[in-house]
Amino acid sequence: MLHAALAQAVFDGAWRRALLQRMSPEHKFSTAARLSGEVLGGVADESLSLAGAGEVLADALRILASKHIRVRDADGVIPHAATPAASQ
């Protein structure tokens, strides 16, 4: 049983990674915003029940935590938020 669960987890991670790697930066940004607003926001304001949306919430959190959804610049660098010292 554990072997089947591990195989499923690897498969789930592989398709998610493949999908995210093929997205444009704009699509990644839009997806992250939509997951945050609709899934996380829905659970936070209780329009989605935690019990009923547990798997959806887990998938959304996995995607949002993935390094593959990070938006990169043309050189492949992840832009950092501007700090007050850097912007002066």
C-alpha positions as CSV (number, residue, x, y, z in Angstrom):
1,M,0.0,0.0,0.0
2,L,2.8,2.4,0.9
3,H,4.5,1.7,-2.5
4,A,1.3,2.6,-4.4
5,A,0.9,5.8,-2.4
6,L,4.6,6.7,-3.1
7,A,4.2,6.0,-6.8
8,Q,1.1,8.1,-6.9
9,A,2.8,11.0,-5.1
10,V,5.7,10.8,-7.6
11,F,3.3,10.8,-10.5
12,D,1.4,13.8,-9.1
13,G,4.5,15.7,-8.6
14,A,5.8,14.9,-12.1
15,W,2.7,16.1,-13.9
16,R,2.4,19.2,-11.8
17,R,6.1,20.0,-12.4
18,A,5.8,19.4,-16.1
19,L,2.7,21.6,-16.4
20,L,4.3,24.5,-14.4
21,Q,7.5,24.4,-16.4
22,R,5.6,24.9,-19.6
23,M,3.6,28.0,-18.4
24,S,4.5,31.5,-19.4
25,P,5.4,33.9,-16.6
26,E,2.1,35.7,-17.1
27,H,0.2,32.4,-16.8
28,K,2.2,31.4,-13.6
29,F,1.4,34.8,-12.0
30,S,-2.3,34.5,-13.0
31,T,-2.5,30.9,-11.7
32,A,-0.9,31.8,-8.3
33,A,-3.2,34.8,-7.9
34,R,-6.3,32.7,-8.8
35,L,-5.3,29.8,-6.4
36,S,-4.7,32.3,-3.6
37,G,-7.9,34.2,-4.1
38,E,-10.3,31.4,-4.9
39,V,-8.9,28.5,-2.8
40,L,-7.1,30.1,0.0
41,G,-9.5,32.9,0.2
42,G,-12.5,30.6,0.0
43,V,-11.2,28.5,2.9
44,A,-10.3,31.6,4.9
45,D,-13.8,33.2,4.5
46,E,-15.4,29.8,5.0
47,S,-17.2,29.7,1.6
48,L,-15.2,26.5,1.1
49,S,-15.3,24.0,3.9
50,L,-12.0,22.8,5.1
51,A,-13.3,19.3,5.3
52,G,-14.8,19.3,1.8
53,A,-12.0,21.1,0.1
54,G,-9.0,19.4,1.9
55,E,-7.6,17.8,-1.2
56,V,-8.1,21.0,-3.3
57,L,-6.4,23.0,-0.6
58,A,-3.5,20.6,-0.4
59,D,-3.0,20.7,-4.1
60,A,-3.2,24.5,-4.2
61,L,-0.6,24.7,-1.4
62,R,1.7,22.3,-3.2
63,I,1.5,24.3,-6.4
64,L,2.1,27.6,-4.6
65,A,5.1,26.2,-2.7
66,S,6.6,24.8,-5.8
67,K,9.8,26.3,-7.1
68,H,8.4,25.8,-10.6
69,I,5.7,28.4,-10.2
70,R,8.2,31.2,-9.4
71,V,8.3,33.8,-12.1
72,R,11.8,34.4,-13.5
73,D,13.2,37.2,-15.6
74,A,14.7,36.7,-19.1
75,D,18.0,35.6,-17.6
76,G,16.3,32.9,-15.4
77,V,16.8,34.9,-12.2
78,I,14.0,35.2,-9.7
79,P,13.5,38.9,-9.1
80,H,13.7,39.9,-5.5
81,A,11.4,42.5,-3.9
82,A,12.9,45.9,-3.9
83,T,14.3,46.9,-0.5
84,P,14.4,50.6,0.6
85,A,18.2,50.6,0.4
86,A,18.2,49.1,-3.1
87,S,15.6,51.5,-4.5
88,Q,17.4,54.7,-3.4
